[in-house]
Amino acid sequence: MEQTGFFLPHDGVKLSELAQFLGAELADLKQADVVIRSVAPVSRAKTGDICYIISKRSRDELATCEASAVICSAGLQSIIPSHIPVLLSKNAHAAFAMAGGFLYPTALQPLTLRSDDAGVSDRAAVDPTAKLEANVAIEPFAAIGAHVEIGEGTRIGAGAVIGPGVKIGRNCSIAAGASVLCALVGNHVIIHNGARIGQDGFGYAPGPRGMIKIVQVGRVILQDNVEVGANTTIDRGTMDDTVIGEGTKIDNLVQIGHNVRIGRHCAIVSQVGIAGSAVIGDGVQVGGHSGIKGHITIGDGVQIAAMSGVVADIPAGERYGGIPARPIQDFLREVAAVMMRTTGAKKTGEKE
């Protein structure tokens, strides 16, 4: 990979060792000592790089590929040039992700101002009642409120704000400029730059003189291994809690309203908006720029296409798309019909 200076290549790992780490099979044991230092796309991989393929569409790029190894499934091994070592994996995409993390471990966390793991910066503001376990790092200009508790190995980035009473687990990363208020945060949680956790939700009651603000006295609970993208906002609950389940990954610029409950291992893509009190099951995937109405339930394993508008409950395991969202096959048939009518009108010179 072309080196940018921000992430230095690995010192080098033998292909046999990397295969063992990935749970992959080295196709030719004679190539066990090939050294891997970096990751790259097939189109520009060079000596020392590892790349991956998941379809035969990469065949043309492989003809000029100079990678030191390719990860693929057994069914694609035949299209790999004979001079390139092969790691066989049933899930090449996941194996490549693991390889990237092995070679660039520092890139798995938000970038920090300091390369060391030293403790509290003398330019940070830490309330004397805060409790910090061992090996907690607080970067310059971060503010830690009263009675905060932060677990071992957690890093608080420059300019981050941790509000009074917040509890953060172990080995978390709160990036520069983030704010965490009225929240309980589990272990191994990543909160990226500028994210806003625990501000009050959007709640008002119409009155004779205008809108009357409804107090928001709940919390945000982020369970273990949650990741929250840059500039995402998660409102605290009104009287109950806003809960993000274990292992859920939330992209940048997502808005999650008060009292929302999201299950385990969900994926929420950029610019999604989820209105208050929506309930989302486990393993749900929501495409970018979708909106989800409040007070509805989305079942386990649901997939929602990008730019959809969800206005009613969705049963478990379904795939929905469109505005309003409906079963994906119905949506695609309607799109195809509109395109055919439009194309036909253009061919006959009729008005669309």
Helices and strands as residue ranges (DSSP letters): E 13-14, H 15-22, E 25-26, G 29-31, E 35-36, E 38-39, G 42-44, E 49-52, G 56-58, H 59-62, E 69-72, G 74-79, E 86-88, H 92-103, G 105-108, E 125-126, E 131-132, E 137-138, E 143-144, E 149-150, E 155-156, E 161-162, E 167-168, E 173-174, E 179-180, E 183-185, E 190-191, E 196-197, E 204-207, E 210-213, E 220-222, E 227-228, E 233-234, E 242-244, E 249-250, E 255-256, E 261-262, E 267-268, E 273-274, E 279-280, E 285-286, E 291-292, E 297-298, E 303-304, E 309-310, E 319-321, E 326-327, H 328-348
